[in-house]
Amino acid sequence: MLTTILTTYFAFNLVLALSYLSARLALAGLYTNQTQRQQLKLVRFTFLVSVCAFMLIPVLLHWLSWHSEMGFEIQPLLRQGVDSLQINQGTTATVSTLPIRRAGFNFTVLACYALAALMILLAIGRVKSIVVVRRLLAESKVWRQQQKLYILLNEKINVPFCWSFGLCSYIVLPTSLLQQPCTFRLAIRHELQHLRQNDPQWLYGLALIKIINFWNPFARLWAHWFNELQEFACDEATVQLINLAGTNNAWQLARSPYAPAGLKKYLPLLQASILIAKNPELLSVS
């Protein structure tokens, strides 16, 4: 039983590695014509397909073994495997009567216990982080509320963030941002886009995968790729909103110290769009 669990565990880690590499190679050629949000959807779809395919492998093997009784070409292979298994069972039956000296050390059991212990420690650390966030939410003041969405203000934080618990979603902003209305609106738009993309829910799933596969670098690469695309997608949506506004403070919003780091990638595009919005004659062809 433990051997089967370990085999499945390491097979899943192998699937994480192969799916990451294949996704990078397959989607590399599609990035030139895709927006950041489209890229995020493609990566999420690829990840889900790889995980679901791994879950369906036992079902596929069972289906093949069931159809082997109906005359498929795989039947001789399965029949040969069954015959060899019966021979091995007969051999072990004759040998089993001999006295066997059991080893006092079982590597499989030790490996399972070690992995489980490390996973529990990492899970405890994650639970403590959630408790800290819950306490921070309880200490915050409600600035706005719309159905299950709460916009909170807190004096202890310096960077805005969003979170979801159950059906409720929260956006927590530094209280000092109230003195900077433009930056305040920018932060709210950015965090709202995170909620629209269901980024907090994906964060839970990625945290679980990182706990279970803590030693696998590809689990961290998946999480880093997701976080990067999520931030870029939110920055892209925020820049589009600023471009549509076409106001004088758009450039100030983008250059705000609270603006996401990825937003700087779009500053030249934003500057050009504001210039064209103020001077439409630049688009005219003489």
MOZIVEN-V560366 format. One record per residue. N is the residue number from 1. RES is the residue in one small letter. PHI is phi in whole degrees, -180 to 180 (NA if undefined). OMEGA is omega in degrees with one decimal (NA if undefined). D_LAST is the distance of its C-alpha to the last C-alpha in whole Angstrom. Layout:
N&RES&PHI&OMEGA&D_LAST + N&RES&PHI&OMEGA&D_LAST
This chain:
1&m&NA&179.9&78 + 2&l&-66&177.5&77 + 3&t&-64&177.8&76 + 4&t&-64&179.4&74 + 5&i&-64&179.3&72 + 6&l&-64&179.3&71 + 7&t&-63&177.8&70 + 8&t&-64&-179.6&68 + 9&y&-62&-179.7&66 + 10&f&-70&175.6&65 + 11&a&-65&178.0&64 + 12&f&-66&176.2&62 + 13&n&-64&175.9&61 + 14&l&-65&177.3&60 + 15&v&-64&177.1&58 + 16&l&-60&-179.3&56 + 17&a&-67&-177.8&55 + 18&l&-66&-179.6&54 + 19&s&-67&178.3&52 + 20&y&-65&-179.4&50 + 21&l&-64&179.7&50 + 22&s&-67&178.8&49 + 23&a&-67&177.5&46 + 24&r&-61&-178.5&45 + 25&l&-72&-175.8&44 + 26&a&-72&-175.3&43 + 27&l&-92&-178.7&41 + 28&a&-62&-179.1&39 + 29&g&-77&-178.1&37 + 30&l&-92&-172.5&36 + 31&y&-71&-174.2&34 + 32&t&-67&-176.1&31 + 33&n&-111&-176.3&30 + 34&q&-113&173.2&32 + 35&t&-76&-178.9&32 + 36&q&-63&179.8&35 + 37&r&-69&176.2&36 + 38&q&-67&176.4&36 + 39&q&-63&179.1&38 + 40&l&-62&178.6&41 + 41&k&-64&179.7&42 + 42&l&-64&-179.3&42 + 43&v&-67&177.9&44 + 44&r&-63&178.6&46 + 45&f&-63&179.3&47 + 46&t&-62&-179.9&48 + 47&f&-64&-179.8&50 + 48&l&-65&179.6&52 + 49&v&-63&-179.8&52 + 50&s&-65&179.1&54 + 51&v&-67&179.6&56 + 52&c&-64&177.9&57 + 53&a&-63&177.7&57 + 54&f&-64&179.5&60 + 55&m&-67&-177.0&62 + 56&l&-89&-179.7&62 + 57&i&-59&177.4&64 + 58&p&-60&178.7&67 + 59&v&-65&179.3&66 + 60&l&-65&178.5&65 + 61&l&-64&177.4&68 + 62&h&-65&179.4&71 + 63&w&-65&178.8&69 + 64&l&-67&178.8&69 + 65&s&-67&178.6&73 + 66&w&-69&179.7&74 + 67&h&-76&178.4&72 + 68&s&-66&178.0&74 + 69&e&-77&-175.5&77 + 70&m&-108&172.2&76 + 71&g&92&178.1&76 + 72&f&-75&-178.3&72 + 73&e&-66&-179.3&72 + 74&i&-77&-176.1&72 + 75&q&-61&178.7&76 + 76&p&-59&178.9&78 + 77&l&-65&179.4&76 + 78&l&-68&179.4&77 + 79&r&-64&177.7&80 + 80&q&-65&178.0&81 + 81&g&-65&178.8&79 + 82&v&-66&179.5&82 + 83&d&-64&179.1&85 + 84&s&-66&177.3&84 + 85&l&-65&178.4&84 + 86&q&-66&177.6&87 + 87&i&-63&179.7&89 + 88&n&-64&178.9&87 + 89&q&-64&178.1&89 + 90&g&-66&178.8&92 + 91&t&-66&-179.6&92 + 92&t&-68&179.9&91 + 93&a&-67&179.3&94 + 94&t&-76&-178.4&97 + 95&v&-82&-175.5&96 + 96&s&-64&179.5&95 + 97&t&-74&179.3&99 + 98&l&-77&178.0&99 + 99&p&-67&-178.8&99 + 100&i&-116&177.1&95 + 101&r&-94&-176.5&95 + 102&r&-76&177.8&92 + 103&a&-76&179.5&90 + 104&g&-83&-176.6&89 + 105&f&-129&179.9&86 + 106&n&-117&-176.8&83 + 107&f&-66&-178.0&80 + 108&t&-62&179.9&78 + 109&v&-65&179.8&79 + 110&l&-63&179.8&79 + 111&a&-64&179.0&75 + 112&c&-64&179.5&74 + 113&y&-65&-179.8&76 + 114&a&-66&178.3&74 + 115&l&-63&-179.8&71 + 116&a&-64&-179.5&72 + 117&a&-65&179.3&73 + 118&l&-66&177.4&69 + 119&m&-63&179.6&68 + 120&i&-65&178.3&70 + 121&l&-63&178.4&69 + 122&l&-66&178.2&65 + 123&a&-65&177.4&65 + 124&i&-63&176.6&67 + 125&g&-62&178.2&65 + 126&r&-68&178.3&62 + 127&v&-63&177.8&64 + 128&k&-62&177.7&65 + 129&s&-63&178.5&61 + 130&i&-65&178.4&61 + 131&v&-64&178.2&64 + 132&v&-63&179.2&62 + 133&v&-65&177.8&59 + 134&r&-60&178.8&61 + 135&r&-66&177.9&63 + 136&l&-66&177.3&59 + 137&l&-65&-179.5&58 + 138&a&-67&-179.2&61 + 139&e&-84&-177.1&61 + 140&s&-82&178.7&58 + 141&k&-101&-179.5&57 + 142&v&-78&177.0&55 + 143&w&-95&176.4&52 + 144&r&-144&175.2&51 + 145&q&-142&176.8&52 + 146&q&-136&-175.4&51 + 147&q&56&-177.6&53 + 148&k&-97&179.6&54 + 149&l&-104&179.8&51 + 150&y&-120&172.4&52 + 151&i&-105&-171.8&50 + 152&l&-114&175.7&52 + 153&l&-120&-179.9&53 + 154&n&-141&-178.0&55 + 155&e&-85&-174.2&55 + 156&k&-89&-176.1&57 + 157&i&-102&178.3&53 + 158&n&-117&-176.8&50 + 159&v&-126&177.4&48 + 160&p&-66&174.7&47 + 161&f&-155&177.4&48 + 162&c&-127&-177.8&49 + 163&w&-155&178.2&52 + 164&s&-135&173.7&54 + 165&f&-131&-178.6&57 + 166&g&65&-179.3&58 + 167&l&-93&-177.3&56 + 168&c&-100&177.1&55 + 169&s&-122&-175.2&52 + 170&y&-132&170.2&52 + 171&i&-121&-177.0&49 + 172&v&-111&-176.6&51 + 173&l&-124&173.6&49 + 174&p&-65&180.0&50 + 175&t&-62&-178.8&51 + 176&s&-64&-179.8&49 + 177&l&-69&178.5&46 + 178&l&-63&178.0&47 + 179&q&-82&179.2&46 + 180&q&-127&-173.7&42 + 181&p&-57&-178.0&41 + 182&c&-65&179.0&38 + 183&t&-66&179.1&39 + 184&f&-61&178.8&42 + 185&r&-67&178.3&39 + 186&l&-61&-179.0&38 + 187&a&-65&-180.0&41 + 188&i&-65&179.2&42 + 189&r&-62&-179.3&39 + 190&h&-64&-178.4&40 + 191&e&-71&175.6&43 + 192&l&-63&178.0&43 + 193&q&-65&174.3&40 + 194&h&-59&-179.6&43 + 195&l&-69&178.0&46 + 196&r&-63&-179.6&43 + 197&q&-84&-177.6&43 + 198&n&60&-179.8&47 + 199&d&-64&178.3&47 + 200&p&-60&179.2&50 + 201&q&-66&176.8&52 + 202&w&-66&178.4&51 + 203&l&-64&176.9&52 + 204&y&-62&-178.7&56 + 205&g&-64&179.3&55 + 206&l&-67&177.3&54 + 207&a&-64&178.1&57 + 208&l&-65&179.4&59 + 209&i&-66&178.6&58 + 210&k&-67&177.7&58 + 211&i&-71&-177.0&62 + 212&i&-69&-177.4&63 + 213&n&-113&-172.2&61 + 214&f&-63&-176.3&62 + 215&w&-89&-175.5&62 + 216&n&-89&179.3&60 + 217&p&-64&-179.0&56 + 218&f&-72&173.8&54 + 219&a&-65&177.2&55 + 220&r&-71&176.6&54 + 221&l&-65&175.0&51 + 222&w&-59&-177.8&50 + 223&a&-63&179.1&50 + 224&h&-65&179.1&48 + 225&w&-64&177.7&45 + 226&f&-61&-178.6&46 + 227&n&-62&179.5&45 + 228&e&-63&-179.4&42 + 229&l&-67&178.1&40 + 230&q&-63&179.3&42 + 231&e&-67&179.8&40 + 232&f&-65&179.2&37 + 233&a&-65&177.5&37 + 234&c&-66&177.5&38 + 235&d&-62&179.7&35 + 236&e&-62&179.0&32 + 237&a&-64&179.6&33 + 238&t&-66&178.7&34 + 239&v&-64&178.2&30 + 240&q&-63&177.1&29 + 241&l&-65&178.8&31 + 242&i&-66&178.7&29 + 243&n&-62&179.3&26 + 244&l&-66&179.5&26 + 245&a&-67&177.7&28 + 246&g&62&-176.4&25 + 247&t&-93&-179.2&27 + 248&n&-71&-177.4&28 + 249&n&-93&-178.9&31 + 250&a&-64&179.5&29 + 251&w&-65&177.3&29 + 252&q&-64&178.1&33 + 253&l&-62&-176.1&34 + 254&a&-68&-178.4&33 + 255&r&-93&-179.7&34 + 256&s&-64&177.6&37 + 257&p&-65&178.5&41 + 258&y&-92&178.0&42 + 259&a&-68&178.9&38 + 260&p&-60&-177.3&39 + 261&a&-62&-178.8&39 + 262&g&-67&-178.1&37 + 263&l&-67&179.9&34 + 264&k&-63&179.0&33 + 265&k&-62&-174.5&32 + 266&y&-103&-177.2&29 + 267&l&-61&177.1&28 + 268&p&-61&178.1&25 + 269&l&-65&179.3&24 + 270&l&-65&179.3&25 + 271&q&-62&179.8&23 + 272&a&-66&-178.5&20 + 273&s&-68&177.6&20 + 274&i&-67&178.7&22 + 275&l&-63&179.7&19 + 276&i&-69&179.2&16 + 277&a&-63&179.5&19 + 278&k&-82&-177.9&19 + 279&n&-132&-177.4&15 + 280&p&-62&-178.0&13 + 281&e&-67&178.3&10 + 282&l&-67&179.9&10 + 283&l&-85&-178.6&9 + 284&s&-73&-179.8&6 + 285&v&-99&-178.3&4 + 286&s&-81&NA&0
